Amino acid sequence: MSPRGGSPKGRVVPGPSATQRERRGAGPVTTKGHQRRTKILAAAHDVFEELGFVETRVADIVAAADVAQGTFYTYFDSKDAVFAEVAQNVIDDMLAHLHAPRRAGASPHERVREGLQRFIDAFRPHAVIIGLIEQVGTFTPEMRKLRLALRESFVALSARGIARMQVEGHADPDLDPLMTAEVLGAMVDQTCYIWFSLGKDFQEIEVLDSLSTIWSRAIGLREDTGTVGGA
């Protein structure tokens, strides 16, 4: 990641001591320690959202968390390390949302629309951090892998849904479920990025209607009965 330091300009702040590195490796062992670490992570999340990755310093994070700089280094060895954990927590939260139980008895069209709504709802609150993950991913392989993990999870879920609808006789049986999910997933992912991360002024109902219509037509669902187009 970026080599930018975490100290105020003109001042050299020492990094973690050997004792701090040892304690960090063992992890917090008390309730208070867990709470302090969680507080630092929450503060880091807010500061990264406000300042971005490049401009954020460790000094900014400890000020927001109201802890000493040495306390920060008890749990994290750098700005890069705390950002990696913030990013992982965001991806984990989004994946949990995407894998939430589906509504039973939904029609094929409803299943498509509800799956797209889940992705939108998962992306929206984390758009800033997702944008930062993509930025940091340009020079950090770990962040690229993390960003891809989110997309690949959505693609895998979508491919299973398409394959299921093929078996049920609703979707075009000649489609490759995985490649179709890859292409359609790219459409949804990029739309959300332009909408939430870049700030394009879209109306949610219009976005959801358009994505649902394009997705349904692409996999061969008929608008009236939900069966394969042309059947």
Secondary structure as GFF3:
##gff-version 3
##sequence-region A 1 231
A	DSSP	alpha_helix	18	26	.	.	.	ID=ss1
A	DSSP	alpha_helix	31	55	.	.	.	ID=ss2
A	DSSP	alpha_helix	58	65	.	.	.	ID=ss3
A	DSSP	alpha_helix	69	75	.	.	.	ID=ss4
A	DSSP	alpha_helix	79	98	.	.	.	ID=ss5
A	DSSP	alpha_helix	108	123	.	.	.	ID=ss6
A	DSSP	three_ten_helix	124	126	.	.	.	ID=ss7
A	DSSP	alpha_helix	127	137	.	.	.	ID=ss8
A	DSSP	alpha_helix	141	167	.	.	.	ID=ss9
A	DSSP	alpha_helix	177	192	.	.	.	ID=ss10
A	DSSP	pi_helix	193	197	.	.	.	ID=ss11
A	DSSP	alpha_helix	204	218	.	.	.	ID=ss12
###
